[in-house]
């Protein structure tokens, strides 16, 4: 099922790969806890706007791009 959570997780993983970031580096640079990023990449919870904004800054994209509807990645 292509839910908003799965779309965001897929886009986030693709952006991380494109920028050469892993969960540890992303957590350090964004100041979003590593466990939070992992839990949300597994779709156990949804990212909040502040988390997406901080992560998007690190990945040189926007929160809007990460959550837009349409094909993931």
Secondary structure as the mmCIF struct_conf table of DSSP 4:
data_model
#
loop_
_struct_conf.conf_type_id
_struct_conf.id
_struct_conf.beg_label_comp_id
_struct_conf.beg_label_asym_id
_struct_conf.beg_label_seq_id
_struct_conf.end_label_comp_id
_struct_conf.end_label_asym_id
_struct_conf.end_label_seq_id
HELX_RH_AL_P HELX_RH_AL_P1 UNK A 4 UNK A 19
TURN_TY1_P TURN_TY1_P1 UNK A 20 UNK A 20
HELX_RH_AL_P HELX_RH_AL_P2 UNK A 23 UNK A 30
TURN_TY1_P TURN_TY1_P2 UNK A 31 UNK A 31
HELX_RH_AL_P HELX_RH_AL_P3 UNK A 34 UNK A 41
TURN_TY1_P TURN_TY1_P3 UNK A 42 UNK A 43
BEND BEND1 UNK A 44 UNK A 45
HELX_LH_PP_P HELX_LH_PP_P1 UNK A 46 UNK A 48
HELX_RH_AL_P HELX_RH_AL_P4 UNK A 49 UNK A 58
TURN_TY1_P TURN_TY1_P4 UNK A 59 UNK A 60
BEND BEND2 UNK A 61 UNK A 61
HELX_RH_AL_P HELX_RH_AL_P5 UNK A 63 UNK A 67
BEND BEND3 UNK A 69 UNK A 71
#
